[in-house]
Every structure is written in C-alpha cells, then in structure tokens.
C-alpha cells in the first residue's frame, strides 16, 4: 500500500497559490537589531542620515536621494469600505542628462530594497513587464507567467531607459502604476494579477540634453497620462557651476583616495596627513552614513511595524497648498505638468512615508512640510525656466524647509579665506606665521545670496562649521579661521 502511494502520479489543479508566510518572513530581526533600530529612530536627524545613506558614493543630488528614500519606505495603502483600493506606493521618474548617475541610483536600490526587480525599457516588452501567456509543453495547456511588475509585488520595480520603450508597451503599464493590478484576457484566461509595487524609472531627454527653454513634455517622449502617474519627477541638469563643479571634483578625488588598496607606495606620513585633511574637508563622514545592511534592517522594521495616520489639521494644510498651487500654476498652463487631484494623493503618500522613515505612527507637521517641499521641487522643475523663478518666489517659505546648504556655505567660506590669504600675502610677502585670518559675515552673506541662501544661522551652529576650525564673533561680525 505504501509503495502504491509512492508510485501514484497526482495532479493538483489550482487557479493560484497563496503563501502562508508574509513577504518579510525571510528577514528575521533579532532583539539586538530592534533595539539598535529604535535607538536610531530617536535621533532627530535620522531622516537626513537615511537620505545621505542612499548611494553615498554619488555626490549631491539631494532631491533624488530624498525621492528614492520616500519611495523605499512608501506610504500607507488604503481600502475604502473594502471596495476601492488606494495605493500607498510612491512612483518616481528620474529625467536628466547623460552621466548624471541615474542608472547608479537604480542599481543601488536594487541591492538595498527588498524584492527589487531591475529591467530596462530597451530590453523589456509589454509582456515582459506585465504578464505573458505560454503553452505548457507537458500538459499542452495555456499558463500565465508574471513579468517584472508582477514579480516586484510588494517591492520596487526599477525601469532604466524608460524613454526607449515603444508607446504600446508603455500603455500596458498604465493600470499597473495606478490601480496596481494587471488584467489579463488571453487564450481563454481571464484574470487579474497583483502588481502592488513602487516604480522608479530613469529616462533621457530628447536629443540627449534637457532644454530649460522647453517644458517637460517637449523634453521627453512620454505622454501626459504616464507622466501624471509618477508622484515625484526629478529633473537632473548638467549645469556648469564653478563652485559646485569644484566640490564635485573634490568629492570624487576623495572617494578614490579612500577606496584605493592599502600597501601602495604612499608613505604612512602622507596617508596620515591626507586623512586629517579629509576629516576637515567638510565632506560627509562615515558616522553620518548608515551601513547598507543596517539600512536594510531599518527598512524592514519600518515596513512591518509602522503604519502612519493623518490628522485633520494636516489634510487642511495640504488642501490649502493644493489650492495655492492650482492658482499660481494657472498662469503657466501648458508650460509643464498640470496640477491635478493626484498631486494631493501624492503629498499624502509622501507625508506617510516620511513619518514611517522616523518610525512615527502619526503624521506630524514636519512630515507634511517635507512632502510639500518635495512636491513643489518636483512640480517647479518641470516648468520652463522663465516660469520657475516666479513659482520659486511664490512658494519660497515651503521650498527652503530642511534643505541642507551647509556644505555649499562652507565651500564659499573657504573660498573667502583663500582670497584673504592671497591678499595678505601680497601685502606682507608671507603668511607662514599667521595663527588665524578673519573674513566678515557680510562677505559670506553676499556670496550666499547668489545661491538664494539668506539664513546663515543653521550653518554657524552646525558641527561642520566648528570642525573646520572656524569661530564666529557676532559682535564684530567676523568669522575667524584658525590654522
């Protein structure tokens, strides 16, 4: 009887399989991990640390790193009376000039995010992204095979070269990006597959370079329906800026220096001196960046345990900002992406994601302000250059919220010190015996205003300022640099 059972060929017919274990069951967190994560969440600057930890080898691009961080944490999914489902996942489009590290960001998310599926628009067809029907060679029956969006269910789907897809393929993912399902009606199979994932896509402008004199739709071969499904649009332009270019070059050189193999021809003394220079350089230090493994655990913990809720006061503020944005953007109709009701939902999702990033169960005013800033940055970046300035002026109070200008200000201050030393050398012939040199606050303020930075107080109170051997004399309006 036992042998008979072993030799039986049994077939189970089923429509689908549901796993009893949840998505994150494979990622077990120890008690030590949970304690470390909860301790991290108490740090008031944990949000900034997480943003800095997104692709730390890439300099700058704070807007992209913030958008990716919000997409990785995600908002809260809602089901209205069990009939109408509202997505909580955040979709991001990176649009910009070649060589601005768009693909690098996608590759970082693939290695850090849970259930991340990477594909390219050039190599993926509609069925490769959604679902395909195949005939089973054994049973001769038609079977469904899920594409990238289905495989990324409850995760992140990364699509590079998004602009290289043909129009028919892009239309097929409309439903997947908003309703987060894929309806199939092929070969007698009529069903719907789940595709509850964030989409982070990267695209290049028409002709290779983004033209600021044109609007977004004139710069990229994407239709309005597909663009409107992205919560955040990050426009990256390779603009020539001597100050920013010098900071970027220093960051790249420093990264190469720190990653070179040990045991070369450089002597210990030169290594020691260079490391001291690195510490005083004002570049992000290792203590500010979370290790990738820890960030993975933090992300898992947040997704499993934190489900933020909005208050009525927060909704009122979002409604007010939406009304203001509709009014101000009416003068620029046809210049960029039109403001729609979807943008309110985007702000709600971003508020919840920012709260989840801080392991908060309730959305606070800070979360709402950050969501408003990200949406405004995204919306204004899609406008023509002439319209951008007017909108930036109108929404300045929202757009400067929690922006980190400290590294830029430090670089400007160092430039003033360098000029002062050069002037001193011309007058006295030597600066080798100097113990300090002074520059005025007014000079720094004038330089900072060129970058629309009016408040220097956060910089003066930062550790970056003191660590670089600067001291402020408020009474005399002087900044002193000690050698």
Secondary structure as a PSIPRED ss2 file (coil, helix, strand):
# PSIPRED VFORMAT (PSIPRED V4.0)

   1 X C   1.000  0.000  0.000
   2 X H   0.000  1.000  0.000
   3 X H   0.000  1.000  0.000
   4 X H   0.000  1.000  0.000
   5 X H   0.000  1.000  0.000
   6 X H   0.000  1.000  0.000
   7 X H   0.000  1.000  0.000
   8 X C   1.000  0.000  0.000
   9 X C   1.000  0.000  0.000
  10 X C   1.000  0.000  0.000
  11 X C   1.000  0.000  0.000
  12 X C   1.000  0.000  0.000
  13 X C   1.000  0.000  0.000
  14 X C   1.000  0.000  0.000
  15 X C   1.000  0.000  0.000
  16 X C   1.000  0.000  0.000
  17 X C   1.000  0.000  0.000
  18 X C   1.000  0.000  0.000
  19 X C   1.000  0.000  0.000
  20 X C   1.000  0.000  0.000
  21 X C   1.000  0.000  0.000
  22 X C   1.000  0.000  0.000
  23 X H   0.000  1.000  0.000
  24 X H   0.000  1.000  0.000
  25 X H   0.000  1.000  0.000
  26 X H   0.000  1.000  0.000
  27 X C   1.000  0.000  0.000
  28 X C   1.000  0.000  0.000
  29 X C   1.000  0.000  0.000
  30 X C   1.000  0.000  0.000
  31 X H   0.000  1.000  0.000
  32 X H   0.000  1.000  0.000
  33 X H   0.000  1.000  0.000
  34 X H   0.000  1.000  0.000
  35 X H   0.000  1.000  0.000
  36 X H   0.000  1.000  0.000
  37 X H   0.000  1.000  0.000
  38 X H   0.000  1.000  0.000
  39 X H   0.000  1.000  0.000
  40 X H   0.000  1.000  0.000
  41 X H   0.000  1.000  0.000
  42 X C   1.000  0.000  0.000
  43 X C   1.000  0.000  0.000
  44 X C   1.000  0.000  0.000
  45 X C   1.000  0.000  0.000
  46 X H   0.000  1.000  0.000
  47 X H   0.000  1.000  0.000
  48 X H   0.000  1.000  0.000
  49 X H   0.000  1.000  0.000
  50 X H   0.000  1.000  0.000
  51 X H   0.000  1.000  0.000
  52 X H   0.000  1.000  0.000
  53 X H   0.000  1.000  0.000
  54 X C   1.000  0.000  0.000
  55 X C   1.000  0.000  0.000
  56 X C   1.000  0.000  0.000
  57 X C   1.000  0.000  0.000
  58 X C   1.000  0.000  0.000
  59 X C   1.000  0.000  0.000
  60 X C   1.000  0.000  0.000
  61 X C   1.000  0.000  0.000
  62 X H   0.000  1.000  0.000
  63 X H   0.000  1.000  0.000
  64 X H   0.000  1.000  0.000
  65 X H   0.000  1.000  0.000
  66 X H   0.000  1.000  0.000
  67 X H   0.000  1.000  0.000
  68 X H   0.000  1.000  0.000
  69 X H   0.000  1.000  0.000
  70 X H   0.000  1.000  0.000
  71 X H   0.000  1.000  0.000
  72 X H   0.000  1.000  0.000
  73 X H   0.000  1.000  0.000
  74 X C   1.000  0.000  0.000
  75 X C   1.000  0.000  0.000
  76 X C   1.000  0.000  0.000
  77 X C   1.000  0.000  0.000
  78 X E   0.000  0.000  1.000
  79 X E   0.000  0.000  1.000
  80 X E   0.000  0.000  1.000
  81 X C   1.000  0.000  0.000
  82 X C   1.000  0.000  0.000
  83 X C   1.000  0.000  0.000
  84 X E   0.000  0.000  1.000
  85 X E   0.000  0.000  1.000
  86 X E   0.000  0.000  1.000
  87 X C   1.000  0.000  0.000
  88 X C   1.000  0.000  0.000
  89 X C   1.000  0.000  0.000
  90 X C   1.000  0.000  0.000
  91 X C   1.000  0.000  0.000
  92 X E   0.000  0.000  1.000
  93 X E   0.000  0.000  1.000
  94 X E   0.000  0.000  1.000
  95 X E   0.000  0.000  1.000
  96 X E   0.000  0.000  1.000
  97 X C   1.000  0.000  0.000
  98 X C   1.000  0.000  0.000
  99 X C   1.000  0.000  0.000
 100 X C   1.000  0.000  0.000
 101 X C   1.000  0.000  0.000
 102 X H   0.000  1.000  0.000
 103 X H   0.000  1.000  0.000
 104 X H   0.000  1.000  0.000
 105 X H   0.000  1.000  0.000
 106 X H   0.000  1.000  0.000
 107 X H   0.000  1.000  0.000
 108 X H   0.000  1.000  0.000
 109 X H   0.000  1.000  0.000
 110 X H   0.000  1.000  0.000
 111 X H   0.000  1.000  0.000
 112 X H   0.000  1.000  0.000
 113 X C   1.000  0.000  0.000
 114 X C   1.000  0.000  0.000
 115 X C   1.000  0.000  0.000
 116 X E   0.000  0.000  1.000
 117 X E   0.000  0.000  1.000
 118 X E   0.000  0.000  1.000
 119 X E   0.000  0.000  1.000
 120 X E   0.000  0.000  1.000
 121 X C   1.000  0.000  0.000
 122 X C   1.000  0.000  0.000
 123 X C   1.000  0.000  0.000
 124 X C   1.000  0.000  0.000
 125 X C   1.000  0.000  0.000
 126 X H   0.000  1.000  0.000
 127 X H   0.000  1.000  0.000
 128 X H   0.000  1.000  0.000
 129 X H   0.000  1.000  0.000
 130 X C   1.000  0.000  0.000
 131 X E   0.000  0.000  1.000
 132 X E   0.000  0.000  1.000
 133 X E   0.000  0.000  1.000
 134 X E   0.000  0.000  1.000
 135 X E   0.000  0.000  1.000
 136 X C   1.000  0.000  0.000
 137 X C   1.000  0.000  0.000
 138 X C   1.000  0.000  0.000
 139 X C   1.000  0.000  0.000
 140 X C   1.000  0.000  0.000
 141 X C   1.000  0.000  0.000
 142 X E   0.000  0.000  1.000
 143 X E   0.000  0.000  1.000
 144 X E   0.000  0.000  1.000
 145 X E   0.000  0.000  1.000
 146 X E   0.000  0.000  1.000
 147 X C   1.000  0.000  0.000
 148 X H   0.000  1.000  0.000
 149 X H   0.000  1.000  0.000
 150 X H   0.000  1.000  0.000
 151 X H   0.000  1.000  0.000
 152 X C   1.000  0.000  0.000
 153 X C   1.000  0.000  0.000
 154 X C   1.000  0.000  0.000
 155 X C   1.000  0.000  0.000
 156 X E   0.000  0.000  1.000
 157 X E   0.000  0.000  1.000
 158 X E   0.000  0.000  1.000
 159 X E   0.000  0.000  1.000
 160 X E   0.000  0.000  1.000
 161 X C   1.000  0.000  0.000
 162 X H   0.000  1.000  0.000
 163 X H   0.000  1.000  0.000
 164 X H   0.000  1.000  0.000
 165 X C   1.000  0.000  0.000
 166 X C   1.000  0.000  0.000
 167 X H   0.000  1.000  0.000
 168 X H   0.000  1.000  0.000
 169 X H   0.000  1.000  0.000
 170 X H   0.000  1.000  0.000
 171 X H   0.000  1.000  0.000
 172 X C   1.000  0.000  0.000
 173 X C   1.000  0.000  0.000
 174 X H   0.000  1.000  0.000
 175 X H   0.000  1.000  0.000
 176 X H   0.000  1.000  0.000
 177 X H   0.000  1.000  0.000
 178 X H   0.000  1.000  0.000
 179 X C   1.000  0.000  0.000
 180 X C   1.000  0.000  0.000
 181 X E   0.000  0.000  1.000
 182 X E   0.000  0.000  1.000
 183 X E   0.000  0.000  1.000
 184 X E   0.000  0.000  1.000
 185 X E   0.000  0.000  1.000
 186 X E   0.000  0.000  1.000
 187 X C   1.000  0.000  0.000
 188 X C   1.000  0.000  0.000
 189 X E   0.000  0.000  1.000
 190 X E   0.000  0.000  1.000
 191 X E   0.000  0.000  1.000
 192 X E   0.000  0.000  1.000
 193 X E   0.000  0.000  1.000
 194 X E   0.000  0.000  1.000
 195 X C   1.000  0.000  0.000
 196 X C   1.000  0.000  0.000
 197 X C   1.000  0.000  0.000
 198 X E   0.000  0.000  1.000
 199 X E   0.000  0.000  1.000
 200 X E   0.000  0.000  1.000
 201 X E   0.000  0.000  1.000
 202 X E   0.000  0.000  1.000
 203 X E   0.000  0.000  1.000
 204 X C   1.000  0.000  0.000
 205 X C   1.000  0.000  0.000
 206 X H   0.000  1.000  0.000
 207 X H   0.000  1.000  0.000
 208 X H   0.000  1.000  0.000
 209 X C   1.000  0.000  0.000
 210 X C   1.000  0.000  0.000
 211 X C   1.000  0.000  0.000
 212 X C   1.000  0.000  0.000
 213 X C   1.000  0.000  0.000
 214 X C   1.000  0.000  0.000
 215 X C   1.000  0.000  0.000
 216 X H   0.000  1.000  0.000
 217 X H   0.000  1.000  0.000
 218 X H   0.000  1.000  0.000
 219 X H   0.000  1.000  0.000
 220 X C   1.000  0.000  0.000
 221 X C   1.000  0.000  0.000
 222 X C   1.000  0.000  0.000
 223 X C   1.000  0.000  0.000
 224 X H   0.000  1.000  0.000
 225 X H   0.000  1.000  0.000
 226 X H   0.000  1.000  0.000
 227 X H   0.000  1.000  0.000
 228 X C   1.000  0.000  0.000
 229 X C   1.000  0.000  0.000
 230 X C   1.000  0.000  0.000
 231 X C   1.000  0.000  0.000
 232 X E   0.000  0.000  1.000
 233 X E   0.000  0.000  1.000
 234 X E   0.000  0.000  1.000
 235 X E   0.000  0.000  1.000
 236 X E   0.000  0.000  1.000
 237 X C   1.000  0.000  0.000
 238 X C   1.000  0.000  0.000
 239 X C   1.000  0.000  0.000
 240 X C   1.000  0.000  0.000
 241 X C   1.000  0.000  0.000
 242 X H   0.000  1.000  0.000
 243 X H   0.000  1.000  0.000
 244 X H   0.000  1.000  0.000
 245 X H   0.000  1.000  0.000
 246 X H   0.000  1.000  0.000
 247 X H   0.000  1.000  0.000
 248 X H   0.000  1.000  0.000
 249 X H   0.000  1.000  0.000
 250 X H   0.000  1.000  0.000
 251 X H   0.000  1.000  0.000
 252 X H   0.000  1.000  0.000
 253 X H   0.000  1.000  0.000
 254 X H   0.000  1.000  0.000
 255 X H   0.000  1.000  0.000
 256 X H   0.000  1.000  0.000
 257 X H   0.000  1.000  0.000
 258 X H   0.000  1.000  0.000
 259 X H   0.000  1.000  0.000
 260 X C   1.000  0.000  0.000
 261 X C   1.000  0.000  0.000
 262 X C   1.000  0.000  0.000
 263 X C   1.000  0.000  0.000
 264 X C   1.000  0.000  0.000
 265 X C   1.000  0.000  0.000
 266 X C   1.000  0.000  0.000
 267 X C   1.000  0.000  0.000
 268 X H   0.000  1.000  0.000
 269 X H   0.000  1.000  0.000
 270 X H   0.000  1.000  0.000
 271 X H   0.000  1.000  0.000
 272 X H   0.000  1.000  0.000
 273 X H   0.000  1.000  0.000
 274 X H   0.000  1.000  0.000
 275 X H   0.000  1.000  0.000
 276 X H   0.000  1.000  0.000
 277 X H   0.000  1.000  0.000
 278 X H   0.000  1.000  0.000
 279 X H   0.000  1.000  0.000
 280 X C   1.000  0.000  0.000
 281 X C   1.000  0.000  0.000
 282 X C   1.000  0.000  0.000
 283 X C   1.000  0.000  0.000
 284 X C   1.000  0.000  0.000
 285 X C   1.000  0.000  0.000
 286 X H   0.000  1.000  0.000
 287 X H   0.000  1.000  0.000
 288 X H   0.000  1.000  0.000
 289 X C   1.000  0.000  0.000
 290 X C   1.000  0.000  0.000
 291 X C   1.000  0.000  0.000
 292 X H   0.000  1.000  0.000
 293 X H   0.000  1.000  0.000
 294 X H   0.000  1.000  0.000
 295 X H   0.000  1.000  0.000
 296 X H   0.000  1.000  0.000
 297 X H   0.000  1.000  0.000
 298 X H   0.000  1.000  0.000
 299 X H   0.000  1.000  0.000
 300 X H   0.000  1.000  0.000
 301 X H   0.000  1.000  0.000
 302 X H   0.000  1.000  0.000
 303 X H   0.000  1.000  0.000
 304 X H   0.000  1.000  0.000
 305 X H   0.000  1.000  0.000
 306 X C   1.000  0.000  0.000
 307 X C   1.000  0.000  0.000
 308 X C   1.000  0.000  0.000
 309 X E   0.000  0.000  1.000
 310 X C   1.000  0.000  0.000
 311 X C   1.000  0.000  0.000
 312 X H   0.000  1.000  0.000
 313 X H   0.000  1.000  0.000
 314 X H   0.000  1.000  0.000
 315 X H   0.000  1.000  0.000
 316 X H   0.000  1.000  0.000
 317 X H   0.000  1.000  0.000
 318 X H   0.000  1.000  0.000
 319 X H   0.000  1.000  0.000
 320 X H   0.000  1.000  0.000
 321 X H   0.000  1.000  0.000
 322 X H   0.000  1.000  0.000
 323 X H   0.000  1.000  0.000
 324 X H   0.000  1.000  0.000
 325 X H   0.000  1.000  0.000
 326 X H   0.000  1.000  0.000
 327 X H   0.000  1.000  0.000
 328 X H   0.000  1.000  0.000
 329 X H   0.000  1.000  0.000
 330 X H   0.000  1.000  0.000
 331 X H   0.000  1.000  0.000
 332 X H   0.000  1.000  0.000
 333 X C   1.000  0.000  0.000
 334 X C   1.000  0.000  0.000
 335 X C   1.000  0.000  0.000
 336 X C   1.000  0.000  0.000
 337 X C   1.000  0.000  0.000
 338 X C   1.000  0.000  0.000
 339 X C   1.000  0.000  0.000
 340 X C   1.000  0.000  0.000
 341 X C   1.000  0.000  0.000
 342 X H   0.000  1.000  0.000
 343 X H   0.000  1.000  0.000
 344 X H   0.000  1.000  0.000
 345 X H   0.000  1.000  0.000
 346 X H   0.000  1.000  0.000
 347 X H   0.000  1.000  0.000
 348 X H   0.000  1.000  0.000
 349 X H   0.000  1.000  0.000
 350 X H   0.000  1.000  0.000
 351 X H   0.000  1.000  0.000
 352 X H   0.000  1.000  0.000
 353 X H   0.000  1.000  0.000
 354 X H   0.000  1.000  0.000
 355 X H   0.000  1.000  0.000
 356 X H   0.000  1.000  0.000
 357 X H   0.000  1.000  0.000
 358 X C   1.000  0.000  0.000
 359 X C   1.000  0.000  0.000
 360 X C   1.000  0.000  0.000
 361 X C   1.000  0.000  0.000
 362 X E   0.000  0.000  1.000
 363 X C   1.000  0.000  0.000
 364 X C   1.000  0.000  0.000
 365 X H   0.000  1.000  0.000
 366 X H   0.000  1.000  0.000
 367 X H   0.000  1.000  0.000
 368 X H   0.000  1.000  0.000
 369 X H   0.000  1.000  0.000
 370 X H   0.000  1.000  0.000
 371 X H   0.000  1.000  0.000
 372 X H   0.000  1.000  0.000
 373 X H   0.000  1.000  0.000
 374 X H   0.000  1.000  0.000
 375 X H   0.000  1.000  0.000
 376 X H   0.000  1.000  0.000
 377 X H   0.000  1.000  0.000
 378 X H   0.000  1.000  0.000
 379 X H   0.000  1.000  0.000
 380 X H   0.000  1.000  0.000
 381 X H   0.000  1.000  0.000
 382 X C   1.000  0.000  0.000
 383 X C   1.000  0.000  0.000
 384 X C   1.000  0.000  0.000
 385 X H   0.000  1.000  0.000
 386 X H   0.000  1.000  0.000
 387 X H   0.000  1.000  0.000
 388 X H   0.000  1.000  0.000
 389 X H   0.000  1.000  0.000
 390 X H   0.000  1.000  0.000
 391 X H   0.000  1.000  0.000
 392 X H   0.000  1.000  0.000
 393 X H   0.000  1.000  0.000
 394 X H   0.000  1.000  0.000
 395 X C   1.000  0.000  0.000
 396 X H   0.000  1.000  0.000
 397 X H   0.000  1.000  0.000
 398 X H   0.000  1.000  0.000
 399 X H   0.000  1.000  0.000
 400 X C   1.000  0.000  0.000
 401 X C   1.000  0.000  0.000
 402 X C   1.000  0.000  0.000
 403 X C   1.000  0.000  0.000
 404 X C   1.000  0.000  0.000
 405 X C   1.000  0.000  0.000
 406 X H   0.000  1.000  0.000
 407 X H   0.000  1.000  0.000
 408 X H   0.000  1.000  0.000
 409 X H   0.000  1.000  0.000
 410 X H   0.000  1.000  0.000
 411 X H   0.000  1.000  0.000
 412 X H   0.000  1.000  0.000
 413 X H   0.000  1.000  0.000
 414 X H   0.000  1.000  0.000
 415 X H   0.000  1.000  0.000
 416 X H   0.000  1.000  0.000
 417 X H   0.000  1.000  0.000
 418 X H   0.000  1.000  0.000
 419 X H   0.000  1.000  0.000
 420 X H   0.000  1.000  0.000
 421 X H   0.000  1.000  0.000
 422 X H   0.000  1.000  0.000
 423 X H   0.000  1.000  0.000
 424 X H   0.000  1.000  0.000
 425 X H   0.000  1.000  0.000
 426 X H   0.000  1.000  0.000
 427 X H   0.000  1.000  0.000
 428 X H   0.000  1.000  0.000
 429 X C   1.000  0.000  0.000
 430 X C   1.000  0.000  0.000
 431 X C   1.000  0.000  0.000
 432 X C   1.000  0.000  0.000
 433 X C   1.000  0.000  0.000
 434 X C   1.000  0.000  0.000
 435 X C   1.000  0.000  0.000
 436 X E   0.000  0.000  1.000
 437 X E   0.000  0.000  1.000
 438 X E   0.000  0.000  1.000
 439 X E   0.000  0.000  1.000
 440 X E   0.000  0.000  1.000
 441 X H   0.000  1.000  0.000
 442 X H   0.000  1.000  0.000
 443 X H   0.000  1.000  0.000
 444 X H   0.000  1.000  0.000
 445 X H   0.000  1.000  0.000
 446 X H   0.000  1.000  0.000
 447 X H   0.000  1.000  0.000
 448 X H   0.000  1.000  0.000
 449 X H   0.000  1.000  0.000
 450 X C   1.000  0.000  0.000
 451 X C   1.000  0.000  0.000
 452 X C   1.000  0.000  0.000
 453 X C   1.000  0.000  0.000
 454 X C   1.000  0.000  0.000
 455 X C   1.000  0.000  0.000
 456 X C   1.000  0.000  0.000
 457 X H   0.000  1.000  0.000
 458 X H   0.000  1.000  0.000
 459 X H   0.000  1.000  0.000
 460 X H   0.000  1.000  0.000
 461 X C   1.000  0.000  0.000
 462 X C   1.000  0.000  0.000
 463 X H   0.000  1.000  0.000
 464 X H   0.000  1.000  0.000
 465 X H   0.000  1.000  0.000
 466 X H   0.000  1.000  0.000
 467 X H   0.000  1.000  0.000
 468 X C   1.000  0.000  0.000
 469 X C   1.000  0.000  0.000
 470 X E   0.000  0.000  1.000
 471 X E   0.000  0.000  1.000
 472 X E   0.000  0.000  1.000
 473 X E   0.000  0.000  1.000
 474 X C   1.000  0.000  0.000
 475 X C   1.000  0.000  0.000
 476 X C   1.000  0.000  0.000
 477 X C   1.000  0.000  0.000
 478 X E   0.000  0.000  1.000
 479 X E   0.000  0.000  1.000
 480 X E   0.000  0.000  1.000
 481 X E   0.000  0.000  1.000
 482 X E   0.000  0.000  1.000
 483 X C   1.000  0.000  0.000
